[in-house]
Amino acid sequence: MALLSSNSKWPTLPDYFHDWALVDVETSGLRPGRDRVLSLAVLTLDAHGRQTGEFSTLLNPGCDPGPVHVHGLTPARLAGAPTFEEVAPQVGALLSSRVLVAHNAQFDYDFLAHEFARVRSWVPVSRRLCTLALNRLVGPATPDLKLGTLAAHYGVRQERAHDAQDDVRVLSGILRGSLGAAEQLGLPLPLLDCPPRQDYKPYVPKTPCAYRNPGRLETRGPLVQGMKVAITGDTQVSREELVARSVAAGLNMMTSVSRQTSVVVTNDPSAASGKLRRAADEGVPLVDELTYLRLLENVQPGQAKGTARAGTARQRRAADKPEDATSAQRAPVPSVPAQRATTPTAPAAGEGQLLAGRRVLVLGGTHEEAVAARARAVALGASAAVNLSASVTDVVVLAGGEGDRRMSRIASLGLRLHDADWLLAGTLASTPELARSMAGRRSDTVEVLVRGAVIDLPDTDTAWTVTATWAQHTACDVDVVAFALDVNEQVPGDEDFVFYGASEHPDGTVRLAVDGPTEQAVTADLERLPLEIRRVVVAAAIDGVATFSDVGAVEITATSGVGAASIARATLDAATTERTMILAEIYRRGDGWRLRAVGQGYDHGLADLARGYGVDVSE
């Protein structure tokens, strides 16, 4: 498929007509709120792609500029630059009433949000577009989706990488080419609502408890570092002081009660509070304030997180070995009974890789029929697409698929149409047109994983991202979440549950990014994960009463680095009644890490899933 270059005509679809503010920032680090913007460039375009404004500047952050070898911005170069407060009015005027565009837009947006918050203001942007997310949907024939690679693909000259002014100029050409490619495919743009917020605050991480939870407080026993403590009702000592003294003693202070809570502090055990009801249900012991204060005077040492349990490293590695062999039978949520594991009927083994390198989109049919068709295509070596993209080579049309809104685009692109019988191995084996229909199209070289398949992650890459994508016309909301689990398949603390309301672990090792209405990603920095974390589980949950039959398939990809090429892909289907699904897990295997495509669904909601992993979920 020939995609438009940067010199191509601006798209004509009315849905693509927006005023744009293209942004690039160079920063002192990777943590918004903690690190600062060192260089900023903004270029504005009207709805027809004509440039209407431009601004760029260095900024004096008043702190260490960080990796000078990357951005070249030394303290001497920044010394005479303005502060962000001085340029904020001009930047705000350029951003106002426009769609913010950036490559990896959440990064740029979050940094700007924190910079505006520092000057007691907010980003005047209501929507943003990520060109990285847009090109993941387009699927251009490129080895990766990095800025320089896309610039070459769309015919844009890149002169100075990691220079904000040049990067935003390059971005304008990439946007033009990307919009043209998206228009050819008839893709709705992945615009993400981001209404102006005033609640961004400087980075102040919650300090995770440094000790493992030793369990319940025993009768007449001491407090032990790492115990989970909840307080309810009025106290004589102020709540803030009581919490501060507890944290200083090495206790893990919680805002709700679960079966993992060690003790609840209350001066009125007969009160009808939610915490006390839950404590009664779970058998959590209660103590009054005076008793608790006395126990605080002699808190016993606990076991530090990250230290090894009993046994040598070799024994621990040996204990890992049966995990691979039995994990398919292991319930991902030990404390919540599996209501049904969704396993579509797959073709018999040994049918070869007749569709290797091909990418198949299934239209129409019932949920079960579409699931079976996708499973059949994957078993024959293809990967199953959830959206129309430039990488799609074949389209299977089931009953009702003729009326799909994408059919006109599919026809104009010259893609081959097939019925369900095309996926029969006997038919494929006798069809010499298979090779001819691939002529001029890029072969899909990403490793395709079936449900339950496992791959080793290269040791050279430590930060891995699992991106989940679903159909663009999905009407319900889907939330991607992550759980960092210990050897007991439980979160060591509530901060080890990453979700939309708490999108980053306090130490930054696991974080969630939302790049579009139908795309979310979890990144885990494996090298920095505490030794006690054995597994990172990535799951999806549907808000409200909808189920995965309303969503359809969810596609996951595994990458390392912004815009890097995917090393693996899986397309996962849940059954008709399920509202949560375990998508993937990254887990330790000896001294390395592995990725498993899971695809196991449950009828219960996100709250029950989180409780099953030991998260304290408020009633």
C-alpha positions as CSV (number, residue, x, y, z in Angstrom):
1,M,0.0,0.0,0.0
2,A,1.5,3.4,-1.0
3,L,1.1,5.8,1.8
4,L,1.2,9.6,1.4
5,S,4.5,11.6,1.9
6,S,4.9,14.8,3.7
7,N,4.2,16.6,0.4
8,S,0.8,15.0,0.0
9,K,-2.5,16.8,0.0
10,W,-3.9,17.5,3.4
11,P,-6.7,15.1,4.3
12,T,-10.3,16.1,3.3
13,L,-12.3,14.1,5.9
14,P,-14.3,16.5,8.1
15,D,-13.4,14.5,11.2
16,Y,-9.8,15.4,10.6
17,F,-10.4,19.2,10.6
18,H,-8.9,20.6,13.7
19,D,-6.6,23.4,14.8
20,W,-3.4,21.7,15.9
21,A,-0.6,22.6,18.4
22,L,2.4,20.4,17.7
23,V,4.7,20.1,20.8
24,D,8.1,18.6,21.7
25,V,9.9,18.9,25.0
26,E,13.4,18.0,26.1
27,T,13.6,17.2,29.8
28,S,16.0,16.6,32.7
29,G,14.6,13.1,33.3
30,L,11.6,10.8,32.7
31,R,9.4,11.6,35.7
32,P,6.9,14.4,35.3
33,G,6.6,16.5,38.4
34,R,10.1,15.5,39.6
35,D,12.0,16.3,36.5
36,R,11.8,19.6,34.5
37,V,11.4,20.8,31.0
38,L,14.7,22.2,29.5
39,S,13.6,23.0,26.0
40,L,10.2,23.5,24.4
41,A,8.9,24.0,20.9
42,V,5.4,24.6,19.7
43,L,4.2,24.8,16.1
44,T,0.6,25.5,15.3
45,L,-1.4,24.5,12.2
46,D,-4.9,25.3,11.0
47,A,-7.5,22.8,10.0
48,H,-6.0,22.7,6.4
49,G,-2.5,22.1,7.6
50,R,-1.2,25.7,7.1
51,Q,1.3,26.9,9.7
52,T,-0.1,29.7,11.8
53,G,2.4,30.1,14.6
54,E,5.8,28.9,16.0
55,F,7.6,29.3,19.2
56,S,10.7,27.6,20.7
57,T,13.0,28.4,23.7
58,L,15.5,26.9,26.1
59,L,14.3,27.0,29.7
60,N,16.3,27.4,32.9
61,P,14.9,24.7,35.3
62,G,16.9,25.7,38.3
63,C,18.1,22.1,38.7
64,D,20.5,19.6,37.3
65,P,19.8,19.2,33.6
66,G,20.2,15.4,33.7
67,P,21.5,13.4,30.7
68,V,23.5,16.1,28.9
69,H,24.9,13.3,26.6
70,V,21.4,12.9,25.2
71,H,20.0,16.4,24.8
72,G,23.3,18.4,24.9
73,L,21.8,21.1,27.2
74,T,24.5,21.9,29.7
75,P,24.0,24.2,32.8
76,A,26.0,26.9,31.0
77,R,23.7,26.8,28.0
78,L,20.6,27.0,30.2
79,A,21.9,29.7,32.6
80,G,20.6,32.7,30.7
81,A,17.3,31.1,29.5
82,P,13.9,32.2,30.8
83,T,12.0,30.2,33.4
84,F,8.8,28.4,32.4
85,E,6.8,31.0,34.4
86,E,8.1,33.7,32.1
87,V,7.0,31.9,28.9
88,A,3.8,30.3,30.3
89,P,1.4,33.0,28.9
90,Q,2.8,32.7,25.4
91,V,2.8,28.9,25.5
92,G,-0.8,28.8,26.9
93,A,-2.0,31.1,24.1
94,L,-0.5,28.8,21.4
95,L,-2.1,25.7,23.0
96,S,-5.5,27.2,23.8
97,S,-8.4,25.7,21.8
98,R,-6.2,23.4,19.8
99,V,-5.5,19.7,19.7
100,L,-2.1,19.0,21.2
101,V,0.0,16.7,19.0
102,A,3.2,14.9,20.1
103,H,5.0,11.7,19.5
104,N,4.3,9.8,22.7
105,A,1.9,12.5,23.7
106,Q,1.3,11.5,27.3
107,F,4.9,12.2,28.1
108,D,4.8,15.8,26.7
109,Y,1.4,16.5,28.0
110,D,2.2,15.4,31.6
111,F,5.4,17.4,31.7
112,L,3.5,20.5,30.5
113,A,0.8,19.9,33.0
114,H,3.2,19.8,35.9
115,E,5.1,22.9,34.6
116,F,1.8,24.8,34.4
117,A,0.9,23.6,37.9
118,R,4.1,25.0,39.2
119,V,3.0,28.5,38.1
120,R,-0.5,27.9,39.6
121,S,-2.2,27.3,36.2
122,W,-3.2,24.4,33.9
123,V,-2.7,23.2,30.3
124,P,-5.4,24.9,28.2
125,V,-5.9,21.7,26.1
126,S,-9.0,19.6,26.0
127,R,-7.8,16.9,23.5
128,R,-4.6,15.4,22.4
129,L,-3.4,13.2,19.5
130,C,-0.4,10.9,19.8
131,T,1.3,10.3,16.5
132,L,2.9,7.1,17.9
133,A,-0.6,5.7,18.7
134,L,-1.9,6.9,15.4
135,N,0.8,5.0,13.5
136,R,0.3,1.9,15.6
137,L,-3.2,1.9,14.1
138,V,-2.0,2.8,10.6
139,G,0.6,0.0,10.7
140,P,3.0,1.5,8.1
141,A,5.7,-0.8,6.5
142,T,8.5,0.4,8.8
143,P,10.8,-1.6,11.0
144,D,9.7,0.5,14.1
145,L,7.7,3.6,14.9
146,K,10.4,5.9,16.2
147,L,10.4,9.5,15.2
148,G,13.4,9.2,12.8
149,T,12.0,6.0,11.2
150,L,8.6,7.6,10.5
151,A,10.3,10.8,9.2
152,A,12.1,8.7,6.6
153,H,8.9,6.8,5.7
154,Y,6.9,10.0,5.2
155,G,9.6,11.8,3.4
156,V,10.6,14.3,6.1
157,R,14.3,15.3,6.6
158,Q,15.5,15.1,10.2
159,E,18.5,17.3,10.9
160,R,19.0,17.3,14.7
161,A,17.6,14.5,16.8
162,H,16.6,15.5,20.4
163,D,16.4,19.1,19.4
164,A,12.9,20.4,20.3
165,Q,12.7,22.9,17.4
166,D,13.8,20.4,14.8
167,D,11.7,17.6,16.3
168,V,8.5,19.6,16.1
169,R,9.2,20.5,12.5
170,V,9.7,16.8,11.7
171,L,6.5,16.1,13.7
172,S,4.5,18.3,11.4
173,G,5.6,16.3,8.3
174,I,4.8,13.0,10.2
175,L,1.4,14.3,11.1
176,R,0.6,15.2,7.5
177,G,1.7,11.8,6.2
178,S,0.0,9.9,9.1
179,L,-3.3,11.7,8.5
180,G,-3.1,10.9,4.8
181,A,-2.5,7.2,5.6
182,A,-5.3,7.2,8.2
183,E,-7.7,8.7,5.7
184,Q,-6.9,6.0,3.1
185,L,-7.8,3.4,5.7
186,G,-10.9,5.3,6.9
187,L,-9.6,5.4,10.5
188,P,-11.2,7.5,13.2
189,L,-8.4,9.5,14.8
190,P,-7.4,8.3,18.3
191,L,-8.2,11.7,19.9
192,L,-8.0,11.5,23.7
193,D,-10.0,13.8,25.9
194,C,-7.8,15.5,28.5
195,P,-9.9,18.3,30.0
196,P,-7.9,21.0,31.8
197,R,-7.0,19.8,35.3
198,Q,-5.9,21.9,38.3
199,D,-4.9,18.9,40.5
200,Y,-1.4,18.3,39.2
201,K,1.0,18.6,42.0
202,P,4.8,18.4,42.3
203,Y,6.1,14.8,42.4
204,V,5.8,13.6,46.0
205,P,5.9,9.8,46.0
206,K,4.2,7.8,48.7
207,T,7.0,6.0,50.4
208,P,6.3,2.3,50.1
209,C,6.7,0.2,53.3
210,A,10.2,-1.3,53.2
211,Y,9.1,-4.5,55.0
212,R,7.1,-7.6,54.1
213,N,3.8,-8.1,55.8
214,P,4.4,-10.7,58.6
215,G,0.7,-11.3,59.1
216,R,-1.9,-10.7,61.9
217,L,-1.1,-9.1,65.2
218,E,-1.2,-12.0,67.8
219,T,-2.9,-11.7,71.1
220,R,-0.4,-10.1,73.5
221,G,2.1,-10.2,70.7
222,P,4.2,-7.3,69.5
223,L,3.8,-5.2,66.4
224,V,6.3,-6.2,63.7
225,Q,7.6,-4.0,60.9
226,G,5.6,-4.5,57.7
227,M,2.3,-5.1,59.4
228,K,-0.7,-3.5,57.7
229,V,-2.5,-1.2,60.0
230,A,-5.8,0.6,59.5
231,I,-7.3,3.3,61.8
232,T,-11.0,4.1,62.1
233,G,-13.0,6.6,64.2
234,D,-11.9,9.4,66.4
235,T,-8.5,9.4,68.1
236,Q,-7.0,11.4,70.9
237,V,-3.7,11.8,69.1
238,S,-4.2,13.5,65.7
239,R,-4.6,11.0,62.8
240,E,-1.7,12.7,61.0
241,E,0.7,12.2,63.9
242,L,-0.5,8.7,64.6
243,V,0.1,7.8,60.9
244,A,3.5,9.5,60.9
245,R,4.7,7.7,64.0
246,S,3.5,4.4,62.6
247,V,5.3,4.9,59.3
248,A,8.5,5.9,61.0
249,A,8.3,2.6,63.0
250,G,8.1,0.6,59.7
251,L,4.4,-0.2,59.7
252,N,2.3,-0.1,56.5
253,M,-0.6,2.3,57.0
254,M,-3.7,1.4,55.0
255,T,-6.9,3.4,54.2
256,S,-9.1,0.3,54.1
257,V,-9.4,-3.2,55.5
258,S,-8.9,-6.5,53.8
259,R,-8.0,-10.1,54.8
260,Q,-4.3,-9.1,54.7
261,T,-4.8,-6.3,57.3
262,S,-2.8,-7.1,60.5
263,V,-4.7,-5.0,63.0
264,V,-7.4,-2.2,63.1
265,V,-7.1,0.6,65.6
266,T,-10.4,1.9,67.1
267,N,-11.7,3.4,70.2
268,D,-15.2,2.4,69.5
269,P,-15.4,-1.3,68.4
270,S,-19.2,-1.1,68.3
271,A,-19.3,1.6,65.7
272,A,-21.0,0.8,62.4
273,S,-18.1,1.8,60.2
274,G,-17.2,0.0,56.9
275,K,-13.7,-0.8,58.2
276,L,-15.1,-2.5,61.3
277,R,-17.6,-4.5,59.4
278,R,-14.9,-5.7,57.0
279,A,-12.6,-6.5,60.0
280,A,-15.3,-8.6,61.6
281,D,-15.9,-10.4,58.3
282,E,-12.2,-11.2,57.9
283,G,-11.4,-11.8,61.5
284,V,-8.9,-9.0,61.8
285,P,-8.0,-8.2,65.4
286,L,-8.9,-4.8,67.0
287,V,-6.9,-2.7,69.5
288,D,-7.7,0.6,71.1
289,E,-5.5,3.7,70.7
290,L,-3.8,3.4,74.1
291,T,-2.8,-0.2,73.5
292,Y,-1.6,0.7,70.0
293,L,0.5,3.6,71.3
294,R,2.1,1.2,73.9
295,L,2.9,-1.4,71.2
296,L,4.4,1.4,69.0
297,E,7.1,1.8,71.6
298,N,8.6,-1.6,70.9
299,V,8.0,-2.6,67.2
300,Q,10.0,-5.7,66.4
301,P,12.3,-5.8,63.3
302,G,10.7,-7.2,60.1
303,Q,12.0,-8.8,57.0
304,A,13.0,-6.2,54.4
305,K,11.5,-6.4,51.0
306,G,13.8,-7.6,48.3
307,T,15.7,-9.9,50.6
308,A,15.6,-13.6,49.8
309,R,13.5,-16.0,51.6
310,A,14.9,-19.3,52.9
311,G,16.8,-21.3,50.3
312,T,19.6,-20.6,47.9
313,A,19.3,-18.8,44.5
314,R,19.7,-22.2,42.8
315,Q,16.8,-23.6,44.9
316,R,14.7,-20.6,44.0
317,R,15.5,-21.1,40.3
318,A,14.7,-24.8,40.6
319,A,11.4,-23.9,42.2
320,D,10.6,-21.7,39.2
321,K,10.9,-24.6,36.8
322,P,7.6,-26.4,37.4
323,E,5.9,-23.0,37.2
324,D,6.2,-23.0,33.4
325,A,4.9,-26.5,33.1
326,T,1.9,-26.0,35.4
327,S,1.0,-22.3,34.8
328,A,-1.6,-23.1,32.3
329,Q,-3.5,-24.9,35.0
330,R,-2.7,-22.3,37.7
331,A,-5.5,-19.9,38.3
332,P,-4.2,-16.4,37.9
333,V,-6.3,-15.1,40.8
334,P,-5.8,-17.7,43.6
335,S,-8.4,-16.3,45.9
336,V,-11.2,-15.8,43.3
337,P,-12.5,-19.0,41.8
338,A,-12.1,-19.1,38.0
339,Q,-15.6,-18.9,36.6
340,R,-14.6,-20.0,33.2
341,A,-11.3,-20.0,31.2
342,T,-12.1,-18.9,27.7
343,T,-10.5,-21.3,25.3
344,P,-11.9,-21.0,21.7
345,T,-11.9,-24.3,19.8
346,A,-8.7,-24.3,17.8
347,P,-7.7,-26.3,14.7
348,A,-5.9,-29.6,15.2
349,A,-2.1,-29.4,15.5
350,G,0.2,-30.2,12.6
351,E,-1.6,-28.1,10.0
352,G,1.5,-26.2,9.3
353,Q,2.1,-22.4,8.8
354,L,0.0,-22.0,5.7
355,L,-0.7,-18.3,6.5
356,A,2.6,-17.4,8.0
357,G,3.4,-13.7,7.6
358,R,-0.2,-12.8,6.9
359,R,-2.5,-10.5,8.9
360,V,-6.2,-11.4,8.9
361,L,-9.1,-9.1,9.8
362,V,-12.4,-10.9,10.6
363,L,-15.7,-9.0,10.0
364,G,-19.2,-10.0,11.0
365,G,-20.5,-13.2,12.5
366,T,-21.6,-13.9,16.0
367,H,-19.0,-13.4,18.8
368,E,-18.4,-17.2,18.9
369,E,-18.0,-17.4,15.1
370,A,-15.6,-14.5,15.0
371,V,-13.6,-16.0,17.9
372,A,-13.4,-19.3,16.1
373,A,-12.3,-17.7,12.8
374,R,-9.5,-15.7,14.5
375,A,-8.3,-18.8,16.4
376,R,-8.3,-20.7,13.1
377,A,-6.2,-18.0,11.3
378,V,-3.7,-17.9,14.2
379,A,-3.4,-21.7,14.2
380,L,-2.5,-21.5,10.5
381,G,0.3,-19.0,11.2
382,A,-1.4,-15.7,10.6
383,S,-1.9,-12.9,13.1
384,A,-5.4,-11.6,13.8
385,A,-6.1,-7.9,13.4
386,V,-8.7,-6.0,15.5
387,N,-8.7,-2.9,13.2
388,L,-8.1,-2.2,9.6
389,S,-4.5,-1.2,9.1
390,A,-1.9,-1.0,6.3
391,S,-0.5,-4.4,7.6
392,V,-3.8,-6.3,6.9
393,T,-3.4,-8.7,4.0
394,D,-6.7,-10.6,4.1
395,V,-10.2,-10.0,5.2
396,V,-12.6,-12.8,6.2
397,V,-16.2,-11.8,5.9
398,L,-18.7,-13.8,8.0
399,A,-22.5,-13.3,8.0
400,G,-23.4,-9.7,8.3
401,G,-19.9,-8.5,7.6
402,E,-20.9,-7.2,4.2
403,G,-22.5,-4.2,6.0
404,D,-19.4,-3.2,8.0
405,R,-18.5,0.4,7.5
406,R,-15.0,-0.5,6.5
407,M,-16.0,-2.5,3.5
408,S,-15.7,0.5,1.1
409,R,-12.2,1.2,2.3
410,I,-11.2,-2.5,2.0
411,A,-12.4,-2.5,-1.6
412,S,-10.5,0.6,-2.5
413,L,-7.3,-0.8,-1.0
414,G,-7.7,-4.0,-3.1
415,L,-7.6,-6.4,-0.2
416,R,-8.7,-9.9,-0.9
417,L,-12.0,-10.9,0.6
418,H,-12.7,-14.5,1.8
419,D,-15.5,-16.4,3.5
420,A,-15.1,-18.7,6.4
421,D,-14.3,-21.7,4.2
422,W,-11.0,-20.0,3.1
423,L,-9.6,-20.9,6.5
424,L,-9.9,-24.6,5.8
425,A,-6.4,-26.1,5.5
426,G,-7.4,-28.2,2.5
427,T,-8.5,-25.1,0.5
428,L,-5.4,-23.1,1.5
429,A,-3.1,-25.9,0.5
430,S,-4.4,-26.0,-3.0
431,T,-4.4,-22.3,-3.6
432,P,-1.4,-20.9,-5.5
433,E,-2.9,-17.4,-5.2
434,L,-1.6,-17.2,-1.7
435,A,1.9,-16.1,-2.8
436,R,0.6,-13.8,-5.5
437,S,-1.7,-12.0,-3.2
438,M,1.2,-11.2,-0.9
439,A,3.1,-9.4,-3.7
440,G,3.8,-5.8,-2.9
441,R,2.7,-6.2,0.7
442,R,4.9,-6.4,3.8
443,S,5.0,-9.7,5.5
444,D,4.1,-9.7,9.2
445,T,7.4,-10.8,10.9
446,V,6.3,-10.3,14.5
447,E,6.2,-13.5,16.5
448,V,2.5,-14.5,16.9
449,L,1.6,-16.0,20.3
450,V,-1.4,-18.2,20.9
451,R,-3.2,-18.2,24.2
452,G,-0.8,-19.6,26.8
453,A,2.3,-19.2,24.7
454,V,5.6,-18.0,26.4
455,I,8.6,-16.2,25.1
456,D,11.9,-15.2,26.7
457,L,12.5,-11.5,26.9
458,P,16.0,-10.4,25.8
459,D,18.3,-9.7,28.7
460,T,19.6,-6.5,27.0
461,D,16.3,-4.7,27.4
462,T,15.0,-4.0,30.9
463,A,11.9,-1.8,30.4
464,W,9.1,-3.7,28.6
465,T,5.7,-2.4,27.5
466,V,2.6,-4.5,26.9
467,T,0.2,-2.5,24.8
468,A,-3.5,-3.5,24.6
469,T,-5.7,-2.4,21.6
470,W,-9.3,-3.1,20.8
471,A,-11.8,-2.2,18.1
472,Q,-12.0,1.5,17.5
473,H,-15.8,1.5,17.4
474,T,-16.2,-0.1,20.9
475,A,-19.0,1.7,22.7
476,C,-18.0,0.7,26.3
477,D,-15.0,1.8,28.4
478,V,-12.2,-0.7,28.9
479,D,-9.6,-0.1,31.7
480,V,-6.2,-1.8,31.6
481,V,-4.5,-2.4,35.0
482,A,-1.4,-4.1,36.3
483,F,-0.6,-6.0,39.5
484,A,3.0,-6.5,40.8
485,L,2.9,-9.8,42.7
486,D,5.2,-11.6,45.1
487,V,5.8,-15.3,45.4
488,N,2.4,-15.8,47.0
489,E,0.7,-14.2,44.0
490,Q,-0.3,-11.2,46.1
491,V,0.5,-7.5,45.9
492,P,3.0,-6.7,48.7
493,G,1.2,-3.3,49.1
494,D,-1.7,-1.4,47.5
495,E,0.8,0.7,45.6
496,D,1.6,-2.4,43.6
497,F,-1.8,-2.1,41.9
498,V,-1.5,0.3,39.0
499,F,-4.7,1.6,37.4
500,Y,-6.2,4.8,35.9
501,G,-6.6,6.4,39.3
502,A,-3.0,5.6,40.3
503,S,-1.2,5.3,37.0
504,E,2.3,4.9,38.4
505,H,4.0,2.9,41.2
506,P,5.7,5.3,43.6
507,D,9.1,4.1,42.6
508,G,8.3,4.3,38.9
509,T,8.9,0.7,38.1
510,V,5.4,0.0,36.8
511,R,3.3,2.6,35.0
512,L,0.2,2.9,32.9
513,A,-0.1,5.1,29.8
514,V,-3.4,5.9,27.9
515,D,-2.6,6.8,24.3
516,G,-6.1,6.8,22.8
517,P,-9.7,5.8,23.4
518,T,-9.0,2.2,22.5
519,E,-5.3,1.8,23.5
520,Q,-3.6,1.5,26.8
521,A,-0.2,0.3,27.8
522,V,1.7,-1.0,30.9
523,T,5.4,-0.5,31.2
524,A,7.5,-2.5,33.7
525,D,11.1,-1.6,34.4
526,L,12.3,-5.1,35.1
527,E,15.8,-4.2,36.2
528,R,14.5,-1.9,39.0
529,L,11.7,-4.1,40.2
530,P,12.3,-5.3,43.8
531,L,13.5,-8.9,44.1
532,E,10.3,-9.8,45.9
533,I,8.2,-9.0,42.8
534,R,8.0,-12.3,40.9
535,R,5.3,-11.4,38.3
536,V,3.6,-8.4,36.7
537,V,0.1,-9.2,35.6
538,V,-1.6,-7.1,33.0
539,A,-5.4,-7.3,32.9
540,A,-8.4,-5.5,31.3
541,A,-11.7,-4.7,32.9
542,I,-14.9,-3.4,31.3
543,D,-16.8,-0.6,33.1
544,G,-20.5,-1.0,33.6
545,V,-22.6,-3.9,32.5
546,A,-21.0,-4.6,29.1
547,T,-19.0,-7.8,28.5
548,F,-16.2,-8.8,26.2
549,S,-18.7,-10.0,23.6
550,D,-19.4,-6.2,23.2
551,V,-15.7,-5.5,22.9
552,G,-14.5,-8.4,20.8
553,A,-10.8,-9.3,20.6
554,V,-8.1,-7.5,22.4
555,E,-4.7,-7.4,20.7
556,I,-1.5,-7.1,22.8
557,T,2.0,-6.3,21.7
558,A,5.3,-6.4,23.5
559,T,7.9,-3.8,22.9
560,S,11.0,-2.3,24.6
561,G,11.5,1.4,24.2
562,V,9.3,4.3,22.8
563,G,8.4,3.4,19.2
564,A,10.5,0.3,19.1
565,A,9.5,-2.7,17.0
566,S,7.2,-5.2,18.6
567,I,8.8,-8.6,19.3
568,A,5.5,-10.4,19.9
569,R,1.8,-10.1,19.3
570,A,-1.3,-12.0,20.5
571,T,-5.0,-11.5,19.8
572,L,-7.1,-12.6,22.8
573,D,-10.8,-13.3,23.0
574,A,-13.0,-13.7,26.1
575,A,-16.4,-15.3,26.1
576,T,-19.8,-13.6,26.0
577,T,-20.4,-13.0,29.7
578,E,-16.9,-12.0,31.0
579,R,-16.1,-8.6,32.3
580,T,-12.4,-9.0,33.2
581,M,-9.6,-10.7,31.4
582,I,-6.0,-11.5,32.3
583,L,-4.1,-10.4,29.1
584,A,-0.5,-11.2,29.8
585,E,2.1,-11.7,32.5
586,I,5.8,-10.9,32.7
587,Y,7.4,-13.2,35.2
588,R,10.9,-14.1,36.5
589,R,12.4,-17.3,35.2
590,G,15.8,-18.0,36.9
591,D,17.9,-14.9,36.2
592,G,15.7,-13.7,33.3
593,W,12.2,-12.8,32.5
594,R,9.4,-14.3,30.3
595,L,6.2,-13.0,28.8
596,R,3.1,-15.2,28.6
597,A,0.0,-14.4,26.6
598,V,-2.8,-15.5,29.0
599,G,-6.3,-14.6,27.7
600,Q,-8.3,-15.9,30.7
601,G,-11.6,-14.2,31.5
602,Y,-13.9,-13.9,34.5
603,D,-17.5,-12.9,35.0
604,H,-16.7,-10.7,38.0
605,G,-15.6,-7.1,37.9
606,L,-12.4,-5.2,38.6
607,A,-13.0,-4.9,42.3
608,D,-13.1,-8.7,42.8
609,L,-10.1,-9.2,40.6
610,A,-8.1,-6.7,42.7
611,R,-9.2,-8.3,46.0
612,G,-8.1,-11.7,44.7
613,Y,-4.6,-10.3,44.3
614,G,-4.7,-8.8,47.9
615,V,-5.5,-5.2,47.1
616,D,-7.5,-3.3,49.8
617,V,-10.6,-2.2,47.9
618,S,-12.9,0.2,49.7
619,E,-16.5,-0.8,49.9
